[in-house]
Amino acid sequence: MPVYRKLRSNLYHNSDYLQYLWLRRIYRKRREEAEKVNDHDFAVWHYKQLTGKDLSLDNPQTFDEKTWYLKLYNRDPLLTICTDKYRVREYVERCGLSHILNELYGVYDDARDIDFDTLPSLCFLKCNHTSGYNIIFDRTKSFPKHSFVRKFNFILEQNYYWASREWNYRNIEPKIVAEKVLENKDGTPLHDYRFMCFSGAPKLMMMDIDTCAKDGTHRPDARRNIYNENMELLDVTFSRAHHDMPIPLSRIQFEEMKAYAAILSEPFPLARIDFYFVDGQIRFGEITFYHAGGCNNIQPHEWDLEIASWIDINNIKRGN
């Protein structure tokens, strides 16, 4: 590598500000390019880019094809409320499940409004209008407040809809949410229990491990097992490799989670309802409508078609 390129690379990787400027430039460029393409054409192009496969929207048969169909044509306003990682709390409360909500410390329109001196010594900070932008504030450790404010205020300017054409993100009012860090008192790791639901019927549960890194960001090497509604392990992969960890839930705990998932998913043809199990208590995570943005690798293919058959794309609320 030429000396000037190596120097430029070192400056970039060691400068939060240069990374910030680069991210702004990339976002603006991609946003401008995205706005030139209609949703249908973007879907076909984007899916091909990420999976190498063609996307059929005229006669959708696979899980991804039906997911994209819903992304493009389902315009139920409730999708926006439940996608919003802050306002979804209203929906959970309306469903009579306020007892499974995580403790909320604060909600902010601007990262500069966060008074770190009044926050608990440990808290989880996340954006309500996007995916994957999280960080843990730990008062006992060095925390880059300046770069955090700069980065998260930039994130507040973004509209996640343009990244994958998920209409449900388009009209969310961006905010930063501060919540309790979920952790077991004995230090054992938390696992994600993700119920894939179809018009209120939880038919699959994903148990994901190693999802969250120590700083609150997502780990790319997370692993996943798939179980049916009877808590039986299936020989199915959903984009991630299997793990050999048994489910640390009793049948009663599993059934309780499944019952909550059925209540929360009832209005939607497809919804992933996420939970955690913390010191013997079920805690709500989030609701996701288009798992992995509709770009998955489900094996074997017969299971891909079987799962897709559970999705009813005919009874949806269409927009203009």
ABEGO torsion letter per residue (X at the ends): XBAAAAAAAAAAAABAAAAAAAAAAAAAAAAAAAAABBAAAAAAAAAAAAAGBBBBAABBABAAAAAAAAAAABABAAAAAAABAAAAAAAAAAAGAAAABBBBABBBABAAABBAAABBABBBBBBAABBGBBBBBBAABBBBAAAAAAAAAAAAABBAAAAAGBAAAAABBBBBBBBBBBBBAAGBBBBBBBBBBBGGBBABBBBBBGABBAAGBBBAABBBBBBBAAGBBBBBBBGBBBBABBBABBAAAAAAAAAAAAAAAAABABBBBBBBBBGGBBBBABBBABBGGGBBBBOBAAAAAAAAAABBAABBBBBX
